[in-house]
Amino acid sequence: MSSDSSLSDFTVDTLMSLLETSEASFIAGLMLNHQILSFENTIIALTDEVEKSRYLAACTKAPRAPQLQLLKEWCLNNDLKKFHRKLHVDPDVFASLVAKLENHPVFSNNSNNPQLPVSVQLAIFLNGVGHHGNGATTEDVAEWAGVSIGTVYNCYRRVMITLLQLHDDVIHFDPMELEDQEEQDRVKRWVESHSCSEWRGGFLCIDGSPFNLFQKLGWHGEGFYDRKSRYSLSAQVIILPHNLRIVDYVIGVPGSLHDSNVFSRTCIYHHPETFLGADEWIWADSAYPSLPWCVVPFK
């Protein structure tokens, strides 16, 4: 009996010891697998970061054929038509804008890579915002200017920041100021040379232009459906005809509104005496109301 009992005790102790050893080994194995999996995930995450922030292969520079030098040639040759087609302003207006922008701190930095001249950045901006469709893509503007797409974006951002801060200095018209009086005399002479002396008083023009939206808006979308079967925002712009300088405007109005309705929201509509004197008026098309200071074609 004692021999069988000892054998039984030995077997139970041995089995318990083996079970405890197996359980410890299993737990240790799970912990090791967890550590290996965590290590693999860390390696994958680090690999992703390296691939995002480092080029693993040498970059080849894209061929560039900039056309910015043509702007200077067009100015020297007095070829304003081509200059207008690219930048939509006269060379003297362009030079005036450069003078207003160039001292803004956004165009200076402490980098070893200096920024492009302000005149080049403004030309890139005006070329981009003055076109639409395929001609306004950043790729096309980058090819035209011979710069990268990122540089085009930076030029847009810097010029827009500066224009918004200098808005009141850039877009204004006050006949009481000497500079604007001289500008008014120039535009009247231009109108007289292109028409007759009796029409020189019409030194301002107004017209509307839609800004097409990508798709129907989710809130009051039908209100933006215009007469050309597109969803758009309407804009009214009052300009000097000889150099296209903007003196008053309204933007952001739903495209379904008539031009005359949008025109009634402008500053010049409510306060024409601020812009116009005796025997002075605005040229407009047949969509606008006929007023003593707003001349439309005879209907």
MISE-423648 format. One record per residue (C-alpha): x, y, z. Coordinates in nm, 2 decimals. Layout:
residues N
       x       y       z
       X       Y       Z
...
end
This chain:
residues 299
       x       y       z
    0.00    0.00    0.00
    0.28    0.24    0.09
    0.45    0.17   -0.24
    0.14    0.24   -0.44
    0.07    0.56   -0.24
    0.42    0.69   -0.30
    0.39    0.62   -0.68
    0.05    0.80   -0.68
    0.18    1.10   -0.50
    0.48    1.12   -0.73
    0.26    1.11   -1.04
    0.03    1.39   -0.91
    0.32    1.61   -0.82
    0.49    1.55   -1.15
    0.17    1.63   -1.34
    0.11    1.95   -1.15
    0.47    2.06   -1.20
    0.44    1.99   -1.57
    0.11    2.18   -1.60
    0.26    2.48   -1.42
    0.56    2.48   -1.64
    0.35    2.45   -1.96
    0.12    2.74   -1.84
    0.43    2.96   -1.77
    0.57    2.87   -2.11
    0.24    2.95   -2.29
    0.21    3.29   -2.11
    0.57    3.37   -2.19
    0.51    3.27   -2.56
    0.21    3.50   -2.58
    0.41    3.79   -2.43
    0.68    3.73   -2.68
    0.44    3.72   -2.97
    0.28    4.05   -2.85
    0.62    4.21   -2.83
    0.72    4.09   -3.18
    0.39    4.22   -3.32
    0.43    4.55   -3.16
    0.79    4.57   -3.29
    0.67    4.49   -3.64
    0.40    4.76   -3.62
    0.66    5.01   -3.50
    0.89    4.92   -3.80
    0.59    4.97   -4.04
    0.50    5.31   -3.90
    0.86    5.43   -3.91
    0.89    5.30   -4.27
    0.58    5.51   -4.37
    0.72    5.82   -4.21
    1.05    5.78   -4.40
    0.87    5.72   -4.73
    0.65    6.04   -4.67
    0.94    6.27   -4.57
    1.23    6.14   -4.78
    1.29    6.07   -5.15
    1.41    5.72   -5.19
    1.51    5.79   -5.55
    1.67    6.09   -5.72
    1.42    6.34   -5.85
    1.45    6.45   -6.22
    1.38    6.82   -6.28
    1.08    6.89   -6.51
    1.17    7.08   -6.83
    1.08    7.45   -6.81
    1.04    7.71   -7.07
    0.93    8.03   -6.89
    0.75    8.30   -7.09
    0.77    8.58   -6.83
    1.03    8.76   -7.04
    0.77    8.82   -7.30
    0.59    9.06   -7.07
    0.89    9.29   -7.07
    0.92    9.27   -7.45
    0.55    9.35   -7.50
    0.60    9.66   -7.28
    0.90    9.77   -7.47
    0.72    9.72   -7.80
    0.40    9.88   -7.67
    0.21    9.56   -7.75
   -0.06    9.61   -7.49
   -0.31    9.37   -7.64
   -0.08    9.07   -7.56
    0.00    9.21   -7.22
   -0.37    9.25   -7.14
   -0.44    8.89   -7.26
   -0.20    8.76   -6.99
   -0.24    8.99   -6.70
   -0.56    9.19   -6.78
   -0.41    9.52   -6.66
   -0.20    9.79   -6.82
    0.18    9.80   -6.76
    0.15   10.12   -6.56
   -0.13    9.97   -6.34
    0.09    9.66   -6.29
    0.38    9.88   -6.19
    0.16   10.07   -5.95
    0.04    9.74   -5.79
    0.40    9.62   -5.75
    0.50    9.94   -5.58
    0.21    9.90   -5.33
    0.29    9.53   -5.26
    0.67    9.51   -5.25
    0.72    9.65   -4.90
    0.48    9.41   -4.73
    0.66    9.17   -4.49
    0.50    8.86   -4.64
    0.74    8.90   -4.93
    1.05    8.88   -4.71
    1.20    8.59   -4.52
    1.53    8.47   -4.36
    1.57    8.17   -4.58
    1.88    8.08   -4.78
    1.65    8.05   -5.08
    1.51    8.40   -5.15
    1.16    8.46   -5.28
    1.09    8.54   -5.64
    1.07    8.92   -5.71
    0.74    9.07   -5.62
    0.67    9.16   -5.99
    0.71    8.79   -6.09
    0.48    8.68   -5.80
    0.22    8.94   -5.90
    0.24    8.84   -6.27
    0.18    8.47   -6.17
   -0.12    8.57   -5.96
   -0.28    8.79   -6.22
   -0.23    8.53   -6.49
   -0.40    8.27   -6.27
   -0.70    8.47   -6.15
   -0.75    8.63   -6.49
   -0.82    8.30   -6.67
   -1.07    8.01   -6.61
   -1.10    7.65   -6.71
   -0.79    7.46   -6.83
   -0.60    7.79   -6.86
   -0.62    7.86   -6.49
   -0.49    7.53   -6.36
   -0.18    7.56   -6.14
    0.00    7.32   -6.38
   -0.05    7.55   -6.67
    0.05    7.86   -6.48
    0.36    7.68   -6.35
    0.46    7.59   -6.70
    0.40    7.95   -6.82
    0.61    8.10   -6.54
    0.88    7.82   -6.53
    0.83    7.75   -6.16
    0.69    7.46   -5.95
    0.33    7.41   -5.86
    0.41    7.48   -5.50
    0.57    7.82   -5.59
    0.25    7.91   -5.78
    0.04    7.83   -5.47
    0.28    8.04   -5.25
    0.26    8.34   -5.49
   -0.12    8.32   -5.49
   -0.13    8.31   -5.11
    0.12    8.60   -5.05
   -0.04    8.83   -5.31
   -0.39    8.76   -5.18
   -0.29    8.83   -4.82
   -0.14    9.16   -4.92
   -0.43    9.27   -5.14
   -0.68    9.20   -4.87
   -0.48    9.41   -4.62
   -0.43    9.69   -4.87
   -0.78    9.66   -5.02
   -0.89   10.02   -4.95
   -0.57   10.16   -5.10
   -0.59    9.95   -5.41
   -0.96    9.97   -5.50
   -1.10   10.31   -5.44
   -1.20   10.63   -5.63
   -1.24   10.97   -5.48
   -1.27   11.27   -5.73
   -1.16   11.50   -5.45
   -0.81   11.35   -5.44
   -0.55   11.49   -5.69
   -0.43   11.15   -5.80
   -0.78   11.04   -5.89
   -0.86   11.37   -6.06
   -0.56   11.31   -6.29
   -0.68   10.96   -6.35
   -1.03   11.09   -6.43
   -0.89   11.34   -6.69
   -0.69   11.06   -6.85
   -0.99   10.83   -6.89
   -1.21   11.12   -7.03
   -0.95   11.19   -7.29
   -0.94   10.82   -7.38
   -1.32   10.81   -7.41
   -1.32   11.12   -7.63
   -1.04   10.98   -7.85
   -1.24   10.66   -7.90
   -1.58   10.82   -7.95
   -1.66   11.19   -7.96
   -1.62   11.49   -7.74
   -1.98   11.48   -7.62
   -1.93   11.14   -7.47
   -1.62   11.21   -7.26
   -1.84   11.24   -6.95
   -1.90   10.87   -6.95
   -1.57   10.76   -6.79
   -1.70   10.46   -6.60
   -1.84   10.12   -6.72
   -2.04    9.85   -6.54
   -2.10    9.49   -6.62
   -2.18    9.16   -6.44
   -1.99    8.84   -6.45
   -2.08    8.50   -6.30
   -1.85    8.28   -6.09
   -1.95    7.93   -6.16
   -1.99    7.69   -5.87
   -1.87    7.33   -5.88
   -2.22    7.19   -5.80
   -2.56    7.28   -5.66
   -2.54    7.41   -5.30
   -2.71    7.21   -5.03
   -2.88    7.51   -4.88
   -3.11    7.72   -5.10
   -2.93    7.57   -5.40
   -3.20    7.67   -5.65
   -3.14    8.04   -5.57
   -2.80    8.01   -5.74
   -2.93    7.86   -6.07
   -2.87    8.13   -6.33
   -3.01    8.20   -6.68
   -2.73    8.00   -6.84
   -2.84    7.69   -6.66
   -2.55    7.69   -6.42
   -2.51    7.73   -6.04
   -2.31    8.05   -5.99
   -2.24    8.36   -5.78
   -2.29    8.70   -5.95
   -2.05    8.99   -5.94
   -2.09    9.35   -6.05
   -1.78    9.55   -6.13
   -1.75    9.92   -6.21
   -1.43   10.00   -6.39
   -1.24   10.27   -6.57
   -1.25   10.16   -6.94
   -0.90   10.27   -7.04
   -0.71   10.05   -6.79
   -0.98    9.83   -6.63
   -0.91    9.97   -6.29
   -1.19    9.87   -6.04
   -1.35   10.15   -5.85
   -1.66    9.97   -5.70
   -1.79    9.61   -5.70
   -2.04    9.37   -5.54
   -1.96    9.00   -5.51
   -2.12    8.68   -5.36
   -2.47    8.75   -5.47
   -2.68    8.44   -5.59
   -2.65    8.39   -5.97
   -3.03    8.39   -6.02
   -3.06    8.76   -5.95
   -3.09    9.00   -6.24
   -2.80    9.23   -6.31
   -3.01    9.54   -6.23
   -3.10    9.39   -5.89
   -2.73    9.32   -5.81
   -2.64    9.67   -5.94
   -2.88    9.82   -5.68
   -2.65    9.68   -5.41
   -2.34    9.88   -5.51
   -2.21   10.18   -5.33
   -2.23   10.39   -5.65
   -2.60   10.32   -5.69
   -2.68   10.45   -5.35
   -2.43   10.74   -5.36
   -2.36   10.84   -5.72
   -2.26   11.19   -5.61
   -1.95   11.03   -5.45
   -1.82   10.91   -5.78
   -1.98   11.13   -6.04
   -2.01   11.50   -6.10
   -2.23   11.71   -6.33
   -2.25   11.57   -6.69
   -2.08   11.25   -6.59
   -2.23   10.90   -6.61
   -2.17   10.53   -6.63
   -2.19   10.32   -6.95
   -2.41   10.01   -6.91
   -2.58    9.75   -7.13
   -2.96    9.70   -7.17
   -2.98    9.49   -6.86
   -2.94    9.79   -6.64
   -3.19   10.07   -6.55
   -3.18   10.40   -6.75
   -3.09   10.67   -6.50
   -2.96   11.03   -6.54
   -2.62   10.90   -6.45
   -2.65   10.55   -6.60
   -2.66   10.55   -6.98
   -2.79   10.23   -7.16
   -2.85   10.16   -7.53
   -3.18   10.30   -7.67
   -3.45   10.03   -7.66
end
